[in-house]
Amino acid sequence: MKNKNWFLIILLLIAAVPVFVFVKGQIIPERTVFDASRPTNIRTVAFDKGLPSFSELVNHVKPSIVNISTTTVIKGPSMQDRFMGPGQVNPFKDFFGDDFFDKFFGNSPRREFKQRSLGSGFIIDREGYILTNNHVVEKAQTIKVKLSDEKEYDATVVGRDPKTDIALIKIDAKQPLPAATFGDSDKLAVGDWVVAIGNPFGLEHTVTAGIVSAKGRVIGAGPYDDFIQTDASINPGNSGGPLLNLKGEVIGINTAIVSGGQGIGFAIPINVAKDMLAQLKTKGKVARGWMGVVIQKVTPEIAKNFGLAESEGALVADVMEQGPAEKAGIKRGDVIVSYNGKKIKDNDQLPRLVGATEIGKKVKVGLIREGKPIEVEIVIAELQEEGMRASKKPEIEKDFGLVVQDITPEIAKHLNLKDKRGVIVTDVVPGSPAQDGDIRSGDIIKEIGRKPIRNVADFREAMKRVNIKEGVVILIKRENTTFYTVVRE
């Protein structure tokens, strides 16, 4: 029995030898070795040379990156806010007026406070011009810039563009300054390594790294959204700092984060800034191109109802009077599919292309009208900054869940309407197809099934022809916006 026990122990020791050698000696079985000659291998730089180091890149670029601190003077709460709390309604307004508390307490002035903020930026030439975000310097009374050598300078705003959140400021350093090098953000690909450097939470010249998560992001920041999304850590104070490629070139301006999110930051492509630098330097602002159209997204339902093969392009919901588009013959209901030789994939792309077009330039615009492709030439102009009574006999459309009436002179005057054609929606049934189609009380219906609606009689006739189960295209005017919606059962 003892011999058998020893025999079993010896067998167990022999079986354990390969395991011991694998753990201690890191012997990898032949079948798991990566084969670089095979097209399906997953070998990376990490296997060959170790993970890449960004130290040389950072040392090269660091002297051109600056920290920005601003001071803004704000007024404290009024006497009413101090007495009642901010935003509360004054119950004595009807008796004493809005300034009751100020009069009662001797019309005391509001106390002023200084609010300090931090941001980042980068030098773009030896003369001391610096790019940053508009929101970093927009309301600042004083702007201080600190270089990597700890020297501080007062800065002045040269130009700002709130629509893209870009600002150009300048310092007078009395000596040539190290400038960052611009890259080409159009060549950036999803998955590329990127490095962010800035001043998050006042921690100067903080370096973070990650990859490009996506391109062309629209986040609702403005009409020209075209953000690079990255998972390189970006925090408050990073705003205005550079996003760099592995060559040390600036390919973006760090701008925004998702509140409460991790690994989601956004940067303005540097090509956007390059296109407007000359105007910011010479004019202090950016003049943009203008077509004079209101556009909207081509949804699959709209594409089907308009006879389009794909849900691409930008649908013209309205055309401005005497605008470039009207003069070129563009009409409501046209779908813009190309602009100046570039294909339009969605409605977010068109404003960026038009805005970047030189004022007075003639461009070709490709359209689809009634299912047929046409082309027009348009001269781009400059973009300029810029309770109802129910009818006694309202028209009720039960299937759609709508109540409408003619636009009376009183309603037209109340709403400041120049065009009285159409019917106004006075009620929408909760849970109805109309509500699902985003039709609201106060909307004006201008078209049904691509046919113009001038009054309730037209509305009644149109309702007889449409099939709600197949979906009906309705043109809506809401305040200063005109758009198409599809209503179906």
Secondary structure, DSSP 8 states (H G I E B T S, - for coil): -HHHHHHHHHHHHHHHHHHHHHHHH----GGGS--TTSTT----HHHHT-S---HHHHHHHGGGEEEEEEEEEEE---HHHHHH-TT---TTHHHH-TTHHHHHTT-----EEEEEEEEEEEE-STT-EEEEEHHHHTT-SEEEEE-TTS-EEEEEEEEEETTTTEEEEEE--SS-----EE--GGG--TT-EEEEEE-GGG-TTEEEEEEEEEEEE--SS-TT--EEEE-S---TT-TT-EEE-TTSEEEEEEEEE-TT-SS-EEEEEHHHHHHHHHHHHHTSS---EE--EEEEE--HHHHHHTT-SSS-SEEEEEE-TTSHHHHHT--TT-EEEEETTEE--STTHHHHHHHTS-TT-EEEEEEEETTEEEEEEEE-EE---------SS-EEETTTTEEEEE--HHHHHHHT-S---SEEEEEE-TTSHHHHTT--TT-EEEEETTEE--SHHHHHHHHHH--TTT-EEEEEEETTEEEEEEE--
